[in-house]
């Protein structure tokens, strides 16, 4: 059995929300062709990880009024 992943909301693995299922070894290639991945990090349409910390300050564009 091998665990395969697809974008979804079932669990969060390494910061990526995904669905998973166990598949027999002989069926893995068929599921990979259907869009499942061997790792959550291999998913094509995974969201960008959330950035933590303060937002950067805005750059001065020279349009300030005094």
PANU-566347 format. One record per residue: residue in three letters; x, y, z of N, C-alpha, C, CB in turn. Coordinates in steps of 0.1 Angstrom, whole numbers. Each point is the difference from the previous one (the first is absolute). Glycine has a CB too. Layout:
BEGIN
ATOM   code   neast   nnorth     nup   caeast   canorth    caup   ceast   cnorth     cup   cbeast   cbnorth    cbup
ATOM    ALA       X        Y       Z        X         Y       Z       X        Y       Z        X         Y       Z
...
REM end
This chain:
BEGIN
ATOM   code   neast   nnorth     nup   caeast   canorth    caup   ceast   cnorth     cup   cbeast   cbnorth    cbup
ATOM    UNK       8      -12       0       -8        12       0       9       12       0      -19       -12      12
ATOM    UNK      14       23     -19        7        12      -1     -10       11       3       18        -9     -16
ATOM    UNK     -13       20      23       -9        11       3       2       10     -11        1        -4      25
ATOM    UNK     -12        9     -31        0        10     -11      -8       12       5        2       -18     -18
ATOM    UNK       2       30      12       -6        12       4      -6        8     -12       17         1      19
ATOM    UNK     -27        7     -16       -6         9     -10      -5       13       8       -8       -21     -15
ATOM    UNK       8       32       8       -4        12       7     -14       -1       5       14        13     -15
ATOM    UNK     -16       -9      28      -13        -1       6       0        6      14       -4       -21     -13
ATOM    UNK      -5       16      22       -1         6      13       0      -11      11      -13        19     -10
ATOM    UNK      16      -31       7        0       -11      10      10        2      11       -8       -15     -18
ATOM    UNK      20       18      14       11         2      10      10       10      -5       -2       -24       8
ATOM    UNK      11       28       1       11         9      -4      13       -7       3      -14        21       5
ATOM    UNK      22      -22     -16       13        -7       1      10        9      -5      -10       -22      -3
ATOM    UNK      20       26      11       11         9      -3      -5       13      -5       14       -20      -6
ATOM    UNK     -25       25      12       -5        13      -4      -9        0     -12       20         9      10
ATOM    UNK     -23      -21     -16       -8        -1     -12     -13       -8       4       20         0     -15
ATOM    UNK     -32        6      12      -12        -7       2      -3       -9     -11       -9        20      13
ATOM    UNK       6      -33      -9       -2       -10     -11      -9      -11       5       22         5      -9
ATOM    UNK     -27      -13       0       -7       -13       3      10      -11      -3      -23        10      -7
ATOM    UNK      21      -21      14        9       -12      -2      -8      -12      -1       19        12      12
ATOM    UNK     -12      -23     -17       -6       -13       0      11      -10      -2      -22         8      -9
ATOM    UNK      20      -20      14        9       -11      -1      -4       -8     -13        4        -2      25
ATOM    UNK       6       -1     -33       -2        -7     -13       9      -12      -1       -8        22     -11
ATOM    UNK       3      -33       6       10       -11      -2      10        3     -10      -18       -16       5
ATOM    UNK      30       11      -4       12         3      -9      -4       -2     -15       16        -7      19
ATOM    UNK     -24       -2     -22       -3        -3     -14      -9       11      -6        4       -24       4
ATOM    UNK     -11       32       4       -9        10      -5       6       14       1      -19       -15       7
ATOM    UNK      31       17      -2        6        13       2       1        8     -13       13        -9      19
ATOM    UNK      -8        2     -30        2         8     -12     -13        5      -6       20       -14      -5
ATOM    UNK     -31        6       7      -13         5      -5      -5       12       8       -6       -23      -7
ATOM    UNK       8       23      20       -4        12       8       9       12      -3       -8       -16      18
ATOM    UNK      21       14     -20        9        11      -3      -5        6     -13       19       -11      11
ATOM    UNK     -24        4     -21       -5         5     -13     -13        8       3       11       -19     -13
ATOM    UNK     -18       16      23      -12         7       4       2       12       8      -12       -22      -1
ATOM    UNK      24       26       4        3        12       7       4       -1      14      -16        10     -15
ATOM    UNK      18      -22      20        5        -3      14      15        2      -1      -20       -15       6
ATOM    UNK      26       18       6       14         1       1       6       -9      11       -2        24      -8
ATOM    UNK      15      -27       7        6        -8      10       3        8      13       10       -14     -19
ATOM    UNK      -8       27      17        3         9      11      -9       12      -1       24        -9       2
ATOM    UNK     -28       15      10       -7        13      -1       8       11      -6      -13        -7      20
ATOM    UNK      26        6     -19        9        11      -6       1       -2     -15       12         1      21
ATOM    UNK     -17      -12     -27        1        -2     -14     -13        5      -8       15       -19       5
ATOM    UNK     -25       23       3      -12         4      -6       2       13      -8      -13       -11      18
ATOM    UNK       8       11     -31        2        12      -8      -7       12       4        2       -16     -18
ATOM    UNK     -15       15      23       -7        12       3      -1        2      15      -13        -3     -21
ATOM    UNK      24        0      28        0         3      14       1       15       3       11       -23       4
ATOM    UNK     -18       27       6        1        14       4      13        4       5      -24         0       5
ATOM    UNK      28       13      -7       13         5       6      -1        0      15        4        14     -20
ATOM    UNK       6      -18      27        0         0      14      -3       13       6       16       -19       0
ATOM    UNK     -23       20      11       -3        13       6      12        6       6      -23        -8       5
ATOM    UNK      25       21      -8       12         7       5      -3        5      14        7         6     -23
ATOM    UNK       2       -8      32       -2         5      14       8       12       2       -5       -23       8
ATOM    UNK       1       31       2        7        12       4      -6       13      -5       20       -14      -1
ATOM    UNK     -13       24       3       -6        14      -3       1        2     -15        7         9      22
ATOM    UNK     -17       -1     -27        0         4     -14      11       10      -2      -25        -4      -2
ATOM    UNK      31        4     -10       11        10      -3      -6       14      -1       13       -18     -12
ATOM    UNK      -5       27      16       -5        14      -1      -1        4     -15       11         6      22
ATOM    UNK     -21        3     -24       -2         5     -14      12        9      -4      -25        -1       4
ATOM    UNK      28        0     -17       11         8      -5      -5       14      -3       11       -20     -10
ATOM    UNK      -3       30      12       -4        14      -3       0        2     -15       10         8      23
ATOM    UNK     -21       -4     -28       -1         2     -15       1       15      -4      -15       -20      -1
ATOM    UNK      18       29      11        2        14      -3     -12        8      -1       20        -7     -12
ATOM    UNK     -32        1      14      -12         8      -1      -5        5      13       -6       -14     -20
ATOM    UNK      14       16      30       -4         5      13      -4       15       0       14       -18      11
ATOM    UNK     -24       21      -5       -4        15       1       4        5      14      -19        -3     -16
ATOM    UNK      24       15      16        4         6      13      -9       12       3       23        -8      -4
REM end
